[in-house]
Amino acid sequence: MNRLDAMTTFLRVAELGSFAAAASQLGVARSVITRQIAALEEHLGIKLMVRTTRRLTLTAGGAAYLEKCREILDLVESAEAEVMADSLTPRGHLRIGVPLSFGLKKLVPLLLEFAQTYPAITLATDFTDSHQNLVEEGKDLLVRITDHLAPGDIARKLGTSRLQVIATPAYLARHGQPRHPAELAGHALIGYTHRGVVQPWAFRIAGEVETCYLPFKLQANNGEALAEAAARDLGITRVPDFVAEDYLRDRGLVTLLEDFTPPDLGIHALLPSNRYLPHRVRALIEFLARRMRCPG
């Protein structure tokens, strides 16, 4: 049994969650996959996965072995990439997590273009605003939009985003336009929640960034929902520019408090710190950085 081939087969089955899907992707009969996994389990002396008619679940030993397989196969690819840098075609399976609104609005066209440019790479994209753990969820890369990274995070900056305070002229005509962040408390405000916690708004006031804890009439964990509520004259909200732009252009909303805009948020590619960076991951990062105009 070729160990690397067996690891590759196991990796595909685990990632795709199906013997049939792995067989189709690898271009072999399902019976070949079944025999390879059985032989691997016999060689290791453990059960790697539990199979039922409806689903496939990794055992604790299978999950640990899967992570080691990823590390080993990434090392092999890294070694090949170093000696074949000019001729090696990026290939393999990429698992990425992206924020919901930003992913749908900005990344989908880029990811589709990437898939066309690199047909030897298969791409699995998870669109979610929930916090994800790279290693635990088996992701190769996360796109995260934030004003600060956690200590120890390994990241490449791809671009920037600006938060904008927006409302409709009709709402402002009825309730007045705030000229200073201190005046927001008297308005109907629509705020963003993260993990069930309402996020405060920050503004640059007299050269310093100040955090404002405000009462929110409505709350949601998605920028599109916030902007839509503001578009229906329900109040003032604050959303990233990639959400605001459509509402400013097509729905007639206006920006407020632009003189107090806080520093831009960074758009980062967050990478696992415990693995070599495979050629396919480097290819995606460089592609996104070029398209989002943030080289280096």
C-alpha positions as CSV (number, residue, x, y, z in Angstrom):
1,M,0.0,0.0,0.0
2,N,1.4,3.4,-1.0
3,R,1.1,5.5,2.1
4,L,0.8,8.9,0.4
5,D,-1.9,7.5,-2.0
6,A,-3.8,6.1,1.0
7,M,-3.6,9.4,2.8
8,T,-4.8,11.2,-0.2
9,T,-7.8,8.8,-0.5
10,F,-8.6,9.2,3.2
11,L,-8.3,13.0,2.9
12,R,-10.7,13.1,0.0
13,V,-13.3,10.8,1.7
14,A,-13.2,12.8,4.9
15,E,-13.4,16.2,3.1
16,L,-16.2,15.2,0.8
17,G,-18.1,13.0,3.3
18,S,-18.7,10.3,0.8
19,F,-17.0,7.3,-0.7
20,A,-18.9,7.8,-4.0
21,A,-17.9,11.5,-4.2
22,A,-14.3,10.7,-3.5
23,A,-14.3,7.9,-6.1
24,S,-15.8,10.3,-8.7
25,Q,-13.2,13.0,-7.9
26,L,-10.3,10.6,-8.0
27,G,-11.6,8.8,-11.1
28,V,-11.7,5.3,-9.7
29,A,-14.5,2.8,-8.8
30,R,-16.1,3.1,-5.3
31,S,-14.9,-0.4,-4.5
32,V,-11.3,0.8,-4.9
33,I,-11.9,3.5,-2.3
34,T,-13.6,1.1,0.1
35,R,-10.6,-1.3,-0.2
36,Q,-8.0,1.4,0.3
37,I,-9.7,2.8,3.5
38,A,-10.2,-0.8,4.8
39,A,-6.5,-1.5,4.2
40,L,-5.5,1.7,5.9
41,E,-7.6,1.0,8.9
42,E,-6.1,-2.5,9.1
43,H,-2.6,-1.1,8.8
44,L,-3.2,1.5,11.5
45,G,-5.1,-0.8,13.8
46,I,-7.9,1.7,14.4
47,K,-11.3,2.6,13.0
48,L,-11.0,5.9,11.1
49,M,-14.6,6.5,10.3
50,V,-18.1,5.3,11.1
51,R,-20.2,4.7,8.0
52,T,-24.0,4.6,7.8
53,T,-26.5,4.8,5.0
54,R,-26.9,8.5,5.6
55,R,-23.6,9.9,6.7
56,L,-19.9,9.4,7.4
57,T,-18.4,10.4,10.7
58,L,-14.8,10.5,11.7
59,T,-13.8,8.8,14.9
60,A,-11.5,10.7,17.3
61,G,-8.6,8.8,15.9
62,G,-9.7,9.5,12.4
63,A,-9.9,13.2,13.1
64,A,-6.4,13.3,14.6
65,Y,-5.1,11.2,11.6
66,L,-6.8,13.6,9.2
67,E,-5.0,16.6,10.5
68,K,-1.6,14.8,10.3
69,C,-2.4,13.7,6.7
70,R,-3.0,17.3,5.8
71,E,0.3,18.4,7.3
72,I,2.2,15.6,5.6
73,L,0.6,16.1,2.2
74,D,1.1,19.9,2.4
75,L,4.8,19.3,3.2
76,V,5.1,17.0,0.1
77,E,3.5,19.7,-2.0
78,S,5.7,22.4,-0.5
79,A,8.8,20.4,-1.2
80,E,7.7,19.9,-4.8
81,A,6.8,23.6,-5.2
82,E,10.3,24.7,-4.1
83,V,12.1,22.6,-6.8
84,M,9.4,23.0,-9.5
85,A,8.4,26.6,-8.8
86,D,8.1,27.6,-12.4
87,S,6.4,24.5,-13.7
88,L,4.2,23.2,-10.9
89,T,0.5,23.8,-11.5
90,P,-1.4,24.6,-8.3
91,R,-3.8,21.7,-7.6
92,G,-5.7,20.1,-4.9
93,H,-8.6,20.9,-2.7
94,L,-9.1,24.3,-1.0
95,R,-11.4,24.8,2.0
96,I,-12.1,28.5,2.8
97,G,-14.4,30.4,5.1
98,V,-15.6,33.9,4.1
99,P,-18.0,36.5,5.7
100,L,-21.5,36.2,4.4
101,S,-22.2,39.7,2.9
102,F,-18.7,40.4,1.8
103,G,-18.4,37.0,0.3
104,L,-21.5,37.2,-1.7
105,K,-21.0,40.8,-2.8
106,K,-17.3,40.9,-3.4
107,L,-15.6,37.5,-3.3
108,V,-17.9,35.3,-5.4
109,P,-16.8,36.9,-8.8
110,L,-13.2,36.7,-7.7
111,L,-13.5,33.1,-6.6
112,L,-15.2,32.1,-9.8
113,E,-12.5,33.7,-11.8
114,F,-9.9,31.9,-9.6
115,A,-11.6,28.6,-10.3
116,Q,-11.5,29.3,-14.1
117,T,-7.8,30.3,-13.9
118,Y,-6.8,27.3,-11.8
119,P,-9.0,24.4,-13.0
120,A,-6.8,21.8,-11.2
121,I,-8.0,23.3,-7.8
122,T,-11.3,22.3,-6.3
123,L,-12.8,25.0,-4.1
124,A,-15.1,24.6,-1.2
125,T,-16.4,27.9,0.3
126,D,-18.3,28.3,3.6
127,F,-20.2,31.6,3.7
128,T,-20.8,32.5,7.4
129,D,-20.4,35.4,9.8
130,S,-19.9,33.0,12.7
131,H,-16.4,32.6,14.3
132,Q,-14.5,29.8,12.8
133,N,-11.4,27.8,13.9
134,L,-9.1,27.1,11.1
135,V,-7.6,23.9,12.5
136,E,-10.7,22.4,14.1
137,E,-12.8,22.9,11.0
138,G,-10.1,21.9,8.5
139,K,-10.0,25.2,6.7
140,D,-7.0,26.3,4.6
141,L,-7.9,30.0,4.8
142,L,-10.4,32.4,6.4
143,V,-11.2,35.8,5.2
144,R,-11.7,38.1,8.2
145,I,-12.7,41.8,8.4
146,T,-11.5,43.4,11.6
147,D,-9.7,46.3,13.1
148,H,-7.5,44.1,15.2
149,L,-6.1,40.6,14.9
150,A,-5.6,38.2,17.9
151,P,-2.1,37.7,19.2
152,G,-0.5,34.9,17.2
153,D,-2.7,35.2,14.2
154,I,-0.9,34.5,10.9
155,A,-2.5,36.8,8.3
156,R,-2.0,38.5,4.9
157,K,-3.7,41.8,4.4
158,L,-5.9,41.7,1.2
159,G,-7.6,45.1,1.4
160,T,-9.5,47.5,3.6
161,S,-13.1,48.4,4.3
162,R,-14.7,51.5,5.9
163,L,-17.7,51.6,8.2
164,Q,-20.3,54.1,7.2
165,V,-23.3,55.5,9.1
166,I,-26.3,55.7,6.9
167,A,-30.0,56.7,7.0
168,T,-32.8,57.8,4.6
169,P,-33.5,61.5,3.9
170,A,-37.1,60.8,5.0
171,Y,-36.0,59.6,8.5
172,L,-33.7,62.6,8.9
173,A,-36.4,65.0,7.8
174,R,-38.6,63.7,10.6
175,H,-36.0,63.3,13.3
176,G,-33.2,65.6,12.4
177,Q,-29.6,64.9,11.3
178,P,-27.0,64.2,14.0
179,R,-23.9,66.4,13.5
180,H,-21.9,64.7,16.3
181,P,-21.8,61.2,17.7
182,A,-23.0,62.5,21.0
183,E,-26.4,63.3,19.3
184,L,-27.0,59.7,18.2
185,A,-28.5,58.6,21.6
186,G,-31.7,60.5,20.7
187,H,-32.3,58.6,17.5
188,A,-33.6,55.2,16.6
189,L,-30.5,53.1,16.0
190,I,-30.0,49.8,14.3
191,G,-27.0,47.8,15.6
192,Y,-24.9,44.8,14.7
193,T,-24.7,41.8,17.1
194,H,-21.8,39.3,17.2
195,R,-22.4,36.0,19.1
196,G,-25.5,37.6,20.6
197,V,-23.6,40.6,21.9
198,V,-24.4,44.1,20.6
199,Q,-21.3,45.7,19.2
200,P,-20.6,49.4,20.2
201,W,-19.9,52.0,17.6
202,A,-16.5,53.7,17.5
203,F,-15.8,57.2,16.1
204,R,-12.7,59.4,15.7
205,I,-13.4,62.4,18.0
206,A,-10.8,65.2,18.5
207,G,-8.1,62.9,17.0
208,E,-8.9,59.9,19.3
209,V,-10.9,56.8,18.6
210,E,-13.8,56.7,21.2
211,T,-16.1,53.8,21.8
212,C,-19.8,54.7,22.1
213,Y,-22.2,52.3,23.8
214,L,-25.6,53.2,22.4
215,P,-29.2,52.0,22.8
216,F,-30.4,50.1,19.7
217,K,-34.0,49.9,18.6
218,L,-33.3,46.9,16.3
219,Q,-30.4,44.4,16.2
220,A,-29.2,41.9,13.7
221,N,-26.1,39.9,12.9
222,N,-26.0,40.7,9.2
223,G,-25.2,44.0,7.5
224,E,-27.7,43.6,4.8
225,A,-30.5,43.3,7.3
226,L,-29.3,46.4,9.1
227,A,-29.1,48.4,5.8
228,E,-32.5,47.2,4.7
229,A,-34.1,48.3,8.0
230,A,-32.5,51.7,7.5
231,A,-33.8,51.9,4.0
232,R,-37.3,51.4,5.3
233,D,-37.0,54.6,7.4
234,L,-36.6,52.7,10.7
235,G,-33.5,54.5,11.9
236,I,-29.8,55.0,11.5
237,T,-27.4,52.2,11.1
238,R,-23.7,51.6,10.6
239,V,-22.5,49.1,8.0
240,P,-19.3,48.3,6.0
241,D,-18.9,50.2,2.7
242,F,-19.4,47.1,0.6
243,V,-22.9,46.8,2.1
244,A,-23.7,50.5,2.1
245,E,-22.7,51.2,-1.5
246,D,-25.8,49.6,-3.1
247,Y,-28.1,51.4,-0.7
248,L,-26.4,54.8,-1.3
249,R,-26.5,54.4,-5.0
250,D,-29.9,52.6,-5.6
251,R,-32.0,53.3,-2.5
252,G,-31.2,57.0,-1.9
253,L,-29.7,56.6,1.6
254,V,-27.1,59.2,2.7
255,T,-24.0,59.0,4.8
256,L,-23.7,60.7,8.2
257,L,-20.9,61.8,10.6
258,E,-18.2,61.4,7.9
259,D,-15.9,63.7,9.8
260,F,-15.9,61.2,12.7
261,T,-15.2,58.0,10.6
262,P,-12.9,55.6,12.5
263,P,-9.9,54.0,11.0
264,D,-10.5,51.5,8.2
265,L,-11.0,47.8,8.9
266,G,-8.4,45.4,7.4
267,I,-9.6,42.6,5.2
268,H,-7.2,39.7,6.0
269,A,-6.5,36.2,4.8
270,L,-6.1,34.3,8.1
271,L,-3.9,31.2,7.8
272,P,-3.2,28.2,10.1
273,S,0.0,28.6,12.0
274,N,0.8,24.9,12.3
275,R,1.2,24.0,8.7
276,Y,3.4,24.8,5.7
277,L,1.5,27.0,3.2
278,P,0.6,24.8,0.2
279,H,1.1,26.1,-3.3
280,R,-2.7,26.2,-3.9
281,V,-3.2,28.4,-0.9
282,R,-0.4,30.8,-1.9
283,A,-2.0,31.0,-5.4
284,L,-5.3,32.0,-3.9
285,I,-3.8,34.6,-1.6
286,E,-1.8,36.2,-4.4
287,F,-4.8,36.2,-6.7
288,L,-7.1,37.9,-4.2
289,A,-4.4,40.4,-3.2
290,R,-3.9,41.4,-6.8
291,R,-7.6,41.7,-7.5
292,M,-8.2,43.6,-4.3
293,R,-5.2,45.8,-5.0
294,C,-3.3,45.1,-1.9
295,P,0.1,43.7,-3.0
296,G,3.0,42.8,-0.7
